[in-house]
């Protein structure tokens, strides 16, 4: 017998037939002798629709995403699915009940639209599970210290599931989605991409933060911190999926685990910036104050000791705001500001990079042979990221996947 948290994403519960299939999958897990708790997302597309309604109701003085009422509205998508899935389970002869975040309760801070979980009082759910009942818990939502409904931000249901697994001391957290696991690259672009049997927490964290959409970054951080074993698998097939676990649990380690890409970045170049102490603070301080996150940074060597060029990346959604902040910065002097949104970030990731030389050389050589210019480079212990022109995305991914020996044989 194992205690398992099963989380089902929006595509898994996209209509009545899919909800019924999910119920059968849960029944099988219960009949195997496991204690099961379920976390669900809203139906695919429903949250976006609710967000649109919120924006249509707000004015310039109120940003819907930070509103208490915004959370009240967008949290309803999960509430609907908890009730429907509990009904489907009851029709299969299981004792099941829906639970909203405030009923558990899942206690969060008071930041609407992007709340963080502070604690989960799990004793009610544990009592239910001990009696053989199946709690169906709404993901993505919680309750603030002022007893208002809060939501956790995009992908928050993954975080809800992992947090619940921690609180329940579960043996595993299974994340059901529309893919069969974690792949070495996006299989829609790289047809020879392979599904991984296991991947280390650190690798998965890098992949999610660098463009992979399989899991939400905060959920992987929490799983790594509390050593919760994750399994990513499909709601639509019986494939075994991919385990996300400690590096030591991976018997056959590879140099790289995957290659990701992100089209969410934009590049800004400032030319002839004064080359003097404090200039970086003058550039990046106002951006930080405007909540614009800066990622990759490159500063050219100054030939005359007076001016230099500075290039960095921001989220594409923040590009206009970043440009506006820099243009009105009174403490900043530069010749030209050049924005560029036609870029893509390509990253190679793997814990094997810690003990192997030549990974960067292979990346740079492979791109050069295809005539792909590297605009910006950043590295960490287990990843190398480069910024290139967006038009070369597919060529770069396929070429690198082959160069590192990741193709299906």
C-alpha positions as CSV (number, residue, x, y, z in Angstrom):
1,X,0.0,0.0,0.0
2,X,1.2,3.5,-0.8
3,X,-0.1,7.0,-0.2
4,X,-0.3,8.8,-3.5
5,X,-1.3,12.3,-4.6
6,X,-2.7,12.2,-8.1
7,X,-2.9,15.5,-9.9
8,X,-4.9,15.9,-13.2
9,X,-4.3,18.9,-15.5
10,X,-6.7,20.9,-17.6
11,X,-6.5,18.7,-20.7
12,X,-7.1,15.6,-18.5
13,X,-10.4,16.9,-17.4
14,X,-11.3,18.8,-20.6
15,X,-14.8,17.4,-20.9
16,X,-17.3,15.0,-19.3
17,X,-15.9,11.9,-21.0
18,X,-12.4,12.7,-19.9
19,X,-13.5,13.3,-16.3
20,X,-15.1,9.8,-16.3
21,X,-11.9,8.2,-17.6
22,X,-10.0,10.0,-14.9
23,X,-12.4,8.6,-12.3
24,X,-11.8,5.0,-13.6
25,X,-8.0,5.6,-13.4
26,X,-8.5,6.7,-9.7
27,X,-10.7,3.7,-9.0
28,X,-8.0,1.4,-10.3
29,X,-5.4,3.0,-8.0
30,X,-7.7,2.7,-5.0
31,X,-8.5,-1.0,-5.7
32,X,-4.8,-1.7,-5.9
33,X,-4.8,-0.9,-2.2
34,X,-3.4,2.7,-2.2
35,X,-4.6,5.7,-0.2
36,X,-5.4,8.3,-2.8
37,X,-5.8,12.1,-2.7
38,X,-6.6,13.9,-5.9
39,X,-5.8,17.5,-7.0
40,X,-7.4,18.9,-10.1
41,X,-7.0,21.9,-12.4
42,X,-9.8,23.7,-14.2
43,X,-10.9,22.5,-17.6
44,X,-8.4,23.6,-20.4
45,X,-9.2,27.1,-21.5
46,X,-11.6,27.9,-18.7
47,X,-9.1,29.9,-16.5
48,X,-8.2,32.1,-19.6
49,X,-11.8,32.8,-20.2
50,X,-12.4,33.8,-16.5
51,X,-9.3,36.1,-16.6
52,X,-10.7,37.8,-19.7
53,X,-14.0,38.4,-17.9
54,X,-12.1,40.0,-15.0
55,X,-10.2,42.3,-17.3
56,X,-13.5,43.4,-19.0
57,X,-14.9,44.4,-15.7
58,X,-12.0,46.5,-14.4
59,X,-10.9,50.0,-15.0
60,X,-7.5,51.8,-15.2
61,X,-7.4,52.3,-11.5
62,X,-7.6,48.6,-10.7
63,X,-5.3,45.9,-12.1
64,X,-7.4,42.8,-12.1
65,X,-4.6,40.4,-11.5
66,X,-3.9,41.8,-8.0
67,X,-7.6,42.0,-6.9
68,X,-9.3,40.0,-4.3
69,X,-12.3,39.7,-6.6
70,X,-10.1,38.5,-9.4
71,X,-9.1,35.5,-7.3
72,X,-12.8,34.8,-6.4
73,X,-13.6,34.6,-10.0
74,X,-10.7,32.6,-11.5
75,X,-10.7,30.0,-8.6
76,X,-14.2,28.8,-9.7
77,X,-12.8,26.7,-12.6
78,X,-11.2,24.3,-10.1
79,X,-14.3,24.3,-7.9
80,X,-16.4,23.0,-10.8
81,X,-14.1,20.1,-11.5
82,X,-13.8,19.0,-7.9
83,X,-17.6,18.5,-7.8
84,X,-17.9,16.8,-11.2
85,X,-15.0,14.4,-10.5
86,X,-16.4,13.6,-7.0
87,X,-19.8,12.8,-8.6
88,X,-18.1,10.5,-11.2
89,X,-16.2,8.7,-8.4
90,X,-19.4,8.2,-6.4
91,X,-21.1,6.7,-9.5
92,X,-18.2,4.1,-9.6
93,X,-19.0,3.1,-6.0
94,X,-16.2,5.1,-4.3
95,X,-16.7,7.3,-1.3
96,X,-15.4,10.7,-2.5
97,X,-15.9,14.3,-1.6
98,X,-14.8,17.7,-3.1
99,X,-12.6,20.0,-1.1
100,X,-11.9,23.7,-1.8
101,X,-8.7,25.3,-0.7
102,X,-10.4,27.1,2.2
103,X,-12.0,23.9,3.4
104,X,-8.7,21.9,3.8
105,X,-7.4,24.6,4.6
106,X,-4.5,25.5,2.3
107,X,-3.1,28.6,4.0
108,X,-1.3,31.1,1.8
109,X,0.1,34.7,2.1
110,X,-2.2,37.5,1.1
111,X,-0.8,38.3,-2.4
112,X,-3.7,37.9,-4.8
113,X,-2.9,36.3,-8.2
114,X,0.4,34.9,-7.1
115,X,0.0,33.7,-3.5
116,X,2.5,31.3,-1.9
117,X,1.5,28.4,0.3
118,X,2.6,28.8,3.9
119,X,1.0,25.7,5.4
120,X,-1.6,23.0,4.9
121,X,-3.6,21.6,7.8
122,X,-3.9,18.0,6.5
123,X,-5.5,16.2,9.4
124,X,-9.0,16.3,7.9
125,X,-7.8,14.8,4.6
126,X,-5.8,12.2,6.5
127,X,-8.8,11.1,8.4
128,X,-10.8,10.8,5.2
129,X,-8.1,8.7,3.5
130,X,-7.7,6.4,6.6
131,X,-11.4,5.6,6.2
132,X,-11.0,4.7,2.6
133,X,-12.4,7.9,1.2
134,X,-11.0,9.9,-1.7
135,X,-10.6,13.7,-1.2
136,X,-10.8,15.6,-4.5
137,X,-9.0,18.9,-3.8
138,X,-9.1,22.1,-5.9
139,X,-5.6,23.0,-7.1
140,X,-4.4,26.6,-7.7
141,X,-6.2,28.1,-4.7
142,X,-5.9,28.7,-1.0
143,X,-7.0,31.1,1.7
144,X,-5.3,34.2,3.0
145,X,-4.7,35.3,6.6
146,X,-7.7,37.6,6.1
147,X,-9.8,34.6,5.0
148,X,-10.0,35.6,1.4
149,X,-9.7,33.2,-1.6
150,X,-6.2,33.4,-3.1
151,X,-4.8,31.9,-6.3
152,X,-1.2,30.7,-6.9
153,X,-0.5,31.9,-10.4
154,X,-0.2,30.1,-13.7
155,X,0.5,26.3,-13.2
156,X,-0.3,26.6,-9.5
157,X,-2.2,23.3,-9.4
158,X,1.2,21.5,-9.8
159,X,2.4,23.4,-6.7
160,X,-0.8,22.5,-4.8
161,X,-0.3,18.9,-5.6
162,X,3.3,18.8,-4.4
163,X,2.5,20.8,-1.3
164,X,-0.3,18.4,-0.5
165,X,2.1,15.5,-1.0
166,X,4.5,17.0,1.5
167,X,1.7,17.7,4.1
168,X,0.3,14.2,3.7
169,X,3.8,12.6,3.8
170,X,2.8,10.8,0.5
171,X,5.1,8.2,-1.1
172,X,4.7,9.8,-4.5
173,X,3.0,12.6,-6.4
174,X,1.8,11.7,-9.9
175,X,1.2,14.5,-12.3
176,X,-1.1,13.5,-15.1
177,X,-0.9,15.6,-18.3
178,X,-1.2,15.3,-22.1
179,X,2.3,14.0,-22.6
180,X,3.8,10.6,-21.7
181,X,6.6,12.0,-19.7
182,X,9.7,14.3,-19.9
183,X,11.5,14.2,-23.3
184,X,15.0,15.1,-24.3
185,X,13.5,17.9,-26.5
186,X,10.1,19.0,-27.7
187,X,8.9,16.0,-29.7
188,X,6.7,18.3,-31.9
189,X,10.0,19.8,-33.3
190,X,12.6,17.1,-32.7
191,X,10.9,13.9,-34.0
192,X,13.8,11.8,-32.6
193,X,13.4,13.1,-29.1
194,X,13.4,10.3,-26.4
195,X,11.3,10.0,-23.3
196,X,13.4,9.8,-20.2
197,X,12.8,7.2,-17.6
198,X,14.3,9.3,-14.8
199,X,15.5,12.9,-14.4
200,X,17.2,14.6,-11.5
201,X,15.4,17.4,-9.6
202,X,18.1,19.9,-10.6
203,X,17.8,19.1,-14.3
204,X,14.0,19.3,-14.2
205,X,14.2,22.6,-12.4
206,X,16.5,24.0,-15.1
207,X,14.3,22.6,-17.9
208,X,11.1,24.1,-16.4
209,X,12.7,27.5,-15.9
210,X,14.2,27.5,-19.4
211,X,11.1,26.8,-21.4
212,X,9.9,23.2,-20.8
213,X,6.1,23.4,-20.1
214,X,5.7,19.9,-18.5
215,X,5.8,21.1,-14.9
216,X,5.6,24.4,-13.0
217,X,8.9,25.7,-11.7
218,X,7.7,26.3,-8.1
219,X,6.4,22.7,-7.9
220,X,9.8,21.3,-8.8
221,X,11.5,23.6,-6.3
222,X,9.2,22.3,-3.6
223,X,9.6,18.7,-4.6
224,X,13.4,19.0,-4.5
225,X,13.4,20.8,-1.1
226,X,11.2,18.1,0.5
227,X,12.5,15.2,-1.6
228,X,9.0,14.3,-2.9
229,X,9.3,11.8,-5.7
230,X,7.4,13.1,-8.8
231,X,6.1,11.1,-11.7
232,X,5.0,12.8,-14.9
233,X,2.7,10.7,-17.1
234,X,-0.2,10.8,-19.5
235,X,-3.9,10.6,-18.7
236,X,-4.5,9.1,-22.1
237,X,-2.1,6.2,-22.3
238,X,-0.7,3.6,-19.9
239,X,2.9,4.6,-20.5
240,X,5.0,4.4,-17.3
241,X,6.0,8.1,-17.5
242,X,9.1,9.8,-16.1
243,X,10.3,9.9,-12.5
244,X,11.7,13.1,-11.1
245,X,14.0,12.1,-8.2
246,X,17.4,12.5,-6.6
247,X,20.5,12.3,-8.8
248,X,21.7,9.3,-6.8
249,X,18.6,7.3,-7.8
250,X,19.6,7.4,-11.5
251,X,21.7,4.4,-12.4
252,X,22.6,5.3,-16.0
253,X,23.5,8.9,-16.1
254,X,23.9,10.7,-19.4
255,X,26.0,13.8,-20.3
256,X,22.8,15.7,-21.1
257,X,19.2,15.1,-20.2
258,X,17.6,17.6,-22.5
259,X,17.5,20.6,-24.8
260,X,14.9,23.3,-24.2
261,X,13.9,26.5,-25.9
262,X,12.0,29.7,-24.9
263,X,10.4,32.2,-27.1
264,X,9.5,34.3,-24.1
265,X,12.6,36.4,-24.1
266,X,13.5,39.7,-25.8
267,X,16.9,41.5,-26.1
268,X,17.8,45.1,-25.4
269,X,21.1,46.6,-26.4
270,X,22.4,50.0,-25.1
271,X,25.2,51.5,-27.2
272,X,27.9,53.8,-26.0
273,X,27.0,53.6,-22.3
274,X,29.4,55.4,-20.0
275,X,32.1,52.9,-18.8
276,X,32.3,53.9,-15.2
277,X,31.4,52.6,-11.7
278,X,27.7,52.6,-10.9
279,X,26.4,52.3,-14.5
280,X,25.0,48.8,-14.0
281,X,23.1,50.0,-11.0
282,X,21.7,53.0,-13.1
283,X,20.5,50.5,-15.8
284,X,19.2,47.6,-13.7
285,X,18.0,49.5,-10.6
286,X,15.1,51.2,-12.3
287,X,14.1,48.0,-14.1
288,X,14.0,46.1,-10.8
289,X,11.9,48.9,-9.3
290,X,9.5,48.5,-12.2
291,X,9.4,44.7,-11.6
292,X,11.2,43.9,-14.8
293,X,13.3,40.8,-14.4
294,X,16.6,40.8,-16.2
295,X,18.2,37.5,-17.3
296,X,21.2,37.2,-19.6
297,X,23.7,40.1,-19.5
298,X,26.7,40.8,-21.7
299,X,29.0,43.9,-21.5
300,X,31.5,44.5,-24.3
301,X,35.1,45.5,-23.4
302,X,35.6,49.2,-23.6
303,X,38.4,50.1,-26.1
304,X,38.7,53.7,-25.2
305,X,37.9,53.4,-21.5
306,X,35.0,55.8,-21.9
307,X,32.0,54.0,-23.4
308,X,30.8,50.4,-23.8
309,X,27.8,48.5,-25.2
310,X,25.5,46.6,-22.8
311,X,23.1,43.8,-23.9
312,X,20.6,42.0,-21.7
313,X,17.4,40.0,-21.9
314,X,14.0,40.6,-20.4
315,X,10.7,38.8,-20.7
316,X,9.1,39.6,-24.0
317,X,5.9,40.6,-22.2
318,X,8.0,43.2,-20.3
319,X,9.8,44.6,-23.3
320,X,7.7,47.8,-23.9
321,X,7.8,48.6,-20.2
322,X,11.5,48.1,-20.0
323,X,12.1,50.4,-22.9
324,X,9.9,53.1,-21.4
325,X,11.8,52.8,-18.1
326,X,15.2,53.1,-19.7
327,X,14.2,56.0,-22.0
328,X,13.0,58.1,-19.1
329,X,16.0,57.3,-16.8
330,X,17.5,60.6,-15.9
331,X,20.7,59.1,-14.5
332,X,21.5,57.1,-17.6
333,X,23.4,58.2,-20.7
334,X,23.6,56.1,-23.9
335,X,23.7,56.6,-27.7
336,X,21.1,54.2,-28.9
337,X,18.5,51.7,-27.4
338,X,17.9,48.7,-29.7
339,X,15.1,46.4,-28.7
340,X,14.8,43.0,-30.4
341,X,11.9,40.5,-29.8
342,X,12.8,38.1,-32.6
343,X,15.1,36.0,-30.5
344,X,14.9,32.6,-28.9
345,X,16.9,31.1,-25.9
346,X,18.3,27.6,-26.5
347,X,19.6,25.7,-23.5
348,X,21.4,22.4,-23.0
349,X,21.0,20.8,-19.6
350,X,22.5,17.9,-17.7
351,X,24.1,17.0,-14.4
352,X,26.8,15.2,-16.4
353,X,28.2,18.5,-17.4
354,X,29.8,18.8,-13.9
355,X,32.3,16.1,-14.8
356,X,32.7,16.4,-18.5
357,X,34.6,18.9,-20.6
358,X,33.7,20.0,-24.1
359,X,30.0,20.5,-23.7
360,X,30.2,24.2,-24.6
361,X,32.6,23.6,-27.5
362,X,30.1,21.1,-29.0
363,X,27.3,23.6,-28.8
364,X,29.3,26.5,-30.3
365,X,30.8,24.4,-33.1
366,X,27.4,22.8,-34.0
367,X,25.7,26.2,-34.3
368,X,28.6,27.7,-36.2
369,X,28.5,24.9,-38.8
370,X,24.9,25.8,-39.4
371,X,25.6,29.5,-39.8
372,X,23.8,30.4,-36.6
373,X,25.2,33.4,-34.8
374,X,25.2,33.4,-31.0
375,X,24.2,36.8,-29.6
376,X,24.4,36.2,-25.8
377,X,25.7,33.3,-23.6
378,X,25.0,32.4,-20.0
379,X,26.0,29.3,-18.0
380,X,25.5,27.5,-14.7
381,X,26.9,24.3,-13.3
382,X,24.5,22.1,-15.3
383,X,23.3,24.3,-18.2
384,X,24.5,26.4,-21.1
385,X,22.1,28.9,-22.7
386,X,22.5,30.9,-25.8
387,X,20.4,33.6,-27.5
388,X,20.0,33.3,-31.2
389,X,17.7,34.6,-34.0
390,X,14.2,33.1,-33.7
391,X,14.2,31.9,-37.3
392,X,16.8,29.3,-36.5
393,X,14.9,27.7,-33.6
394,X,14.1,24.3,-35.2
395,X,17.4,24.0,-37.0
396,X,19.3,24.6,-33.8
397,X,17.3,22.2,-31.7
398,X,17.6,19.3,-34.2
399,X,21.3,19.9,-34.8
400,X,22.2,20.1,-31.1
401,X,20.0,17.0,-30.3
402,X,22.0,15.0,-32.8
403,X,25.3,16.5,-31.9
404,X,25.0,15.4,-28.3
405,X,23.8,11.9,-29.2
406,X,20.3,12.3,-27.9
407,X,18.5,11.0,-31.0
408,X,16.5,7.8,-30.9
409,X,18.6,5.0,-32.5
